[in-house]
Structures are given as C-alpha cells and as structure tokens.
Amino acid sequence: MTVRLNSHLSNEQIEMLRDKLLSEAERIRSNFQLKKHEYENNSISGAKDEVDSANDNILLAADMRFSNRESLYYKKIMKTLSKVESDHYGMCDECGDPITFTRLIARPTSEMCILCKEESEREESQNFFDRRSKSLGTVMSVNGH
C-alpha cells in the first residue's frame, strides 16, 4: 500500500482542485485559439493611416504581454497537474508541510504554504539588490549588470 504525500487532502478535494486546474487550462487554450483567429483576420484588413496603425501596435503590445503572462500561467498549471498525478500536490516546496485546502482553492498552483510564501515575499521586498522578477524568475541588478 502506497502512502499519499498529500494525504491531508481528501479524494474529493483533489478532484475539485484538478477540475479547477483543467478548467483554467482549457480557458487559456481557448483564449489562445481566439487570439490566433483574431490575428489572422486582422492581418488581412486593408490599409490604415498612421494613427490607426500606432493604436493597433499599442494594443498588440499590451495583448502580447498579457498572452505571455497567460502562457507562463499555463505552464505552471501543467506543472501543477503533473504534481497532482504524482501525489506531490499540496505540499510546500520549502518546508514540506501541507498547504491548506483553503489556500489551494484560492490559488491552485500554490507551491508554498502561506507562512513560507510570506517569508519569501518579505525577503524579496527587503533585498533591494539582486531582486528577482516574479513572473520571469530572472535576477534584476540595480547597477545594470
């Protein structure tokens, strides 16, 4: 008999969280398909004046930033779903303690319990040098290197 690492979660809770993750993944996939269709249709449209082209470029840049964030979130969802399948889901990556169901319902991709996450954010906000980008995970240097 194998012992589940996430035994603090019931099977019903795990199913509920899995369904939530799958639903989010499907929402993102659908949005990507809609955006792809929009881009294809907009590229066919006729000649535009400079103001319309500039506005289109501004909107496109904002849309691309949003799509990039969605793409990163989608990858995180897929990583989380693999944890669900391997029974490692719901355990804090830092301390190994269980992540509460309440936290997982609010943020199903959570990798840290609330105490470790608060500590991580506190350390991040206090460290002015070598800050990490939350979305890209890269080190940002104050001196430009």
Sequence and secondary structure as in RCSB ss.txt:
>XXXX:A:sequence
MTVRLNSHLSNEQIEMLRDKLLSEAERIRSNFQLKKHEYENNSISGAKDEVDSANDNILLAADMRFSNRESLYYK
KIMKTLSKVESDHYGMCDECGDPITFTRLIARPTSEMCILCKEESEREESQNFFDRRSKSLGTVMSVNGH
>XXXX:A:secstr
    TTTTS HHHHHHHHHHHHHHHHHHHHHHHHHHHHHHHHHHS    HHHHHHHHHHHHHHHHHHHHHHHHHH
HHHHHHHHHHTT TTB TTT  B  HHHHHH TT  S HHHHHHHHHHHHH  TTEE TTT  EE TT  
